[in-house]
């Protein structure tokens, strides 16, 4: 299976409120969420799905109501305008790496396989993990590991990499992992997950792209349109939570004389929805998922 969609029914239940409406799936992947959305739409309904990964294009859906746009969702607003769409009834984004990308060893996303340092979601872009590891200076690497991987030993990790690459470039995921053989066995899995996450976020500019998408999703949504986002780590979820709360990513919104600020969304539920034990048992990658839904005010 290309990708097993997470929180499938819950997300589409929250998303589709008008069978005749126009909807957007920002992360097409294997098409699981898109197919479920189409099953809820009438003949008048429309679905526009985005994916920058060329592999995802092989999963396209033969349906006159469906359009697949081979583009990063950071270009959501302009891409929709090019297809004659200025407003949507709902926008869905299932963030993170698809099962297919993890399972394709040569993409370099997985900590389990020895592969070239790549980690690009869009294989046409020039920046890859190899360039990050071999070209970034010590301070840049330390910042990435600390902020994106939440690794407390970020400075030492960066120093080890810079020292090693003076004599030999770091080409593969195994080359990188060998540098940190001193990590205690009981911490290894979590450590590599955090390290690879940090590099992947930098390569794909994931947090900046997410911010751009959220702002553009708000712009294209009709009043009472719905934004549904499934995230997989605290950095993403924090941005989504704050944006749904007050339309900002940092700082404090302006308040009126009564202490109230203008809301951008009403939350469908105050707390994030998480997969149940049955879904986690069937799909281990659902374990860290959190879903939040906002209704545009």
C-alpha positions in Angstrom: 0.0 0.0 0.0 1.3 3.5 -1.0 0.0 5.1 2.2 -2.5 4.1 4.8 -4.5 7.4 5.5 -4.7 8.4 9.2 -8.0 9.4 10.9 -9.7 8.9 7.5 -13.4 8.9 8.6 -13.0 11.5 11.4 -11.1 14.0 9.1 -13.6 13.7 6.2 -16.6 13.8 8.6 -15.3 17.2 9.8 -14.4 18.4 6.4 -17.3 17.8 4.1 -20.5 19.6 5.0 -21.7 20.5 1.5 -21.9 17.7 -1.0 -22.1 20.3 -3.8 -19.0 22.1 -2.6 -15.4 22.6 -3.6 -12.8 21.0 -1.5 -9.0 20.9 -1.4 -6.7 18.0 -0.3 -3.3 19.5 0.3 -1.5 16.2 0.6 -2.7 13.7 -2.0 -0.1 11.0 -1.5 -1.8 7.6 -2.2 -5.2 9.3 -2.6 -6.9 7.8 0.5 -8.4 11.0 1.8 -9.2 12.2 -1.7 -11.2 9.1 -2.5 -13.1 9.4 0.7 -13.9 13.0 0.0 -15.1 12.2 -3.5 -17.4 9.5 -2.1 -19.2 12.2 -0.1 -19.6 14.7 -3.0 -22.5 15.0 -5.5 -22.0 15.3 -9.2 -21.7 19.1 -8.6 -18.9 18.7 -6.1 -15.3 19.4 -6.9 -12.0 18.2 -5.4 -8.6 19.7 -6.1 -5.6 17.8 -4.6 -2.0 18.8 -4.3 1.2 16.8 -4.3 4.8 17.8 -5.2 6.1 14.1 -5.2 6.2 12.8 -8.8 5.5 9.3 -7.4 2.1 10.4 -6.1 1.0 11.2 -9.7 0.8 7.5 -10.4 -2.2 7.3 -8.0 -4.3 9.9 -9.8 -8.1 9.3 -9.8 -10.1 9.0 -13.0 -13.1 11.2 -12.0 -14.4 14.3 -13.7 -14.9 16.0 -10.3 -11.2 15.6 -9.5 -8.1 17.6 -10.4 -4.6 16.7 -9.2 -2.1 19.6 -9.1 1.6 18.6 -9.1 2.7 21.4 -6.8 3.8 22.2 -3.3 0.9 23.3 -1.2 2.8 26.5 -0.3 1.4 27.7 -3.7 -2.1 26.8 -2.8 -3.8 30.1 -3.5 -2.3 30.9 -6.9 -2.6 27.3 -8.1 -6.3 27.2 -7.3 -6.8 30.6 -9.1 -5.1 29.1 -12.2 -7.9 26.5 -12.1 -10.6 29.1 -11.7 -11.1 28.5 -8.0 -11.1 31.5 -5.6 -13.1 30.0 -2.7 -13.4 26.5 -1.2 -15.8 24.9 1.3 -13.0 23.0 3.0 -9.3 22.4 3.1 -7.6 19.2 4.4 -3.9 18.7 5.1 -2.4 15.4 6.3 1.2 16.5 7.1 4.3 14.5 7.3 6.0 11.8 5.2 3.9 9.2 3.5 4.4 5.5 4.1 5.6 5.2 0.5 8.4 7.7 1.1 9.5 6.0 4.3 9.4 2.6 2.6 11.4 3.6 -0.5 14.9 3.1 0.8 16.6 5.2 -1.7 14.7 8.3 -0.6 16.7 8.4 2.6 13.8 9.2 5.0 14.0 6.0 7.0 16.4 5.4 9.9 16.2 1.7 9.2 17.8 1.6 5.7 21.2 2.5 4.4 20.5 5.0 1.6 21.9 8.2 0.0 21.3 11.2 2.2 18.4 12.7 0.3 15.1 13.3 2.2 13.6 15.5 -0.6 9.8 15.3 -0.9 10.2 17.0 -4.3 13.1 15.2 -6.0 13.5 18.1 -8.5 14.7 20.5 -5.9 18.5 21.1 -5.4 18.7 21.1 -1.6 19.0 17.6 -0.1 20.2 16.1 3.2 23.7 15.5 1.8 24.1 19.2 1.2 22.8 20.1 4.6 25.1 17.7 6.4 28.2 18.4 4.3 27.9 22.2 3.5 26.1 23.8 6.5 28.4 25.3 9.1 28.5 24.2 12.7 26.2 26.9 14.0 23.6 26.2 11.3 23.6 22.5 12.0 23.3 23.1 15.8 20.3 25.4 15.2 18.6 22.8 13.0 19.1 19.9 15.5 18.0 22.1 18.5 15.0 23.8 17.0 13.7 21.1 14.6 14.8 17.9 16.4 14.6 19.3 19.9 17.9 17.7 20.6 19.6 19.1 23.7 23.1 17.9 22.6 22.7 19.8 19.3 26.0 21.7 19.6 28.1 18.5 20.2 26.3 16.7 17.3 27.1 19.6 14.9 30.7 19.6 16.1 31.1 15.9 15.5 29.8 16.2 11.9 32.0 19.1 11.0 35.1 17.4 12.5 34.4 14.2 10.5 33.7 15.7 7.2 37.1 17.5 7.1 38.6 14.1 6.1 35.6 12.4 4.4 32.3 13.5 3.2 29.1 12.0 4.7 27.3 10.3 1.9 24.7 7.9 3.3 22.3 7.5 6.2 24.6 4.8 7.6 27.6 7.1 7.4 25.7 9.6 9.5 24.5 7.1 12.0 28.0 5.7 12.6 29.1 9.1 13.9 26.9 8.7 16.9 27.6 5.2 17.9 28.2 6.5 21.4 24.4 7.1 21.9 23.1 4.6 24.6 21.2 1.7 23.1 18.0 2.5 25.0 18.0 6.0 23.5 19.0 5.1 19.9 15.6 4.9 18.3 14.3 8.1 19.6 17.6 9.9 19.0 17.7 9.0 15.3 14.0 9.8 14.8 14.7 13.3 16.2 17.9 13.7 14.2 16.3 12.6 10.9 13.2 14.7 11.5 15.4 17.8 12.0 17.3 17.3 8.7 14.0 16.5 6.8 12.3 19.6 8.1 15.3 21.7 6.9 15.5 20.1 3.5 11.8 20.6 2.8 11.3 23.8 4.7 8.4 22.1 6.3 7.5 24.6 9.0 7.7 27.7 6.7 5.7 25.9 4.1 3.1 24.9 6.7 2.7 28.5 7.8 2.3 29.7 4.2 -0.3 27.0 3.5 -2.3 27.8 6.7 -2.5 31.5 5.8 -3.5 30.7 2.2 -6.1 28.2 3.3 -7.7 30.8 5.4 -7.8 33.2 2.4 -9.5 30.7 0.1 -12.0 29.3 2.6 -15.6 30.6 2.4 -17.1 31.9 5.7 -17.9 28.8 7.7 -15.5 26.8 5.5 -13.5 24.2 7.4 -9.8 23.7 7.8 -8.7 20.2 8.9 -5.1 19.5 9.7 -3.4 16.3 10.9 0.0 16.8 12.3 2.7 14.3 13.6 5.0 16.2 15.9 4.8 19.0 18.4 6.4 21.7 16.2 3.7 21.3 13.5 0.8 20.9 16.0 1.9 24.0 17.9 1.7 26.1 14.7 -1.6 24.7 13.8 -3.1 25.2 17.3 -2.0 28.8 17.5 -3.2 29.7 14.0 -6.6 28.2 14.6 -6.8 30.1 17.9 -5.9 33.6 16.7 -4.5 33.5 13.2 -1.0 34.0 14.4 2.1 31.9 14.8 3.9 34.0 17.4 3.3 37.0 19.6 0.0 38.1 21.0 -3.0 39.3 19.0 -4.4 42.8 19.5 -7.3 42.9 21.9 -10.2 45.2 22.3 -10.9 47.2 25.4 -12.7 44.2 26.9 -9.7 42.0 26.4 -11.1 40.0 23.5 -9.3 39.4 20.2 -10.8 38.8 16.8 -11.1 35.1 16.1 -10.2 33.6 12.8 -11.7 30.2 13.5 -14.1 28.4 15.8 -12.7 25.1 17.0 -14.9 22.1 16.3 -13.4 20.5 19.4 -11.2 22.2 22.0 -8.7 19.3 22.2 -7.0 17.5 19.3 -8.5 14.3 18.0 -6.1 11.3 18.2 -6.4 7.8 16.6 -7.9 5.0 18.8 -6.0 1.9 19.8 -7.4 -0.1 17.0 -6.1 2.3 14.3 -2.7 2.5 16.0 -2.5 -1.3 16.1 -3.3 -1.4 12.3 -1.0 1.5 11.4 1.8 2.3 13.8 2.5 5.6 12.0 -0.8 6.9 13.3 0.6 6.8 16.9 1.7 10.4 16.9 -1.1 11.9 14.9 -3.2 14.8 16.1 -6.1 16.3 14.2 -7.5 19.8 14.7 -10.5 21.4 12.8 -11.5 25.0 12.6 -14.5 26.7 11.1 -13.7 30.0 9.5 -15.4 32.9 11.3 
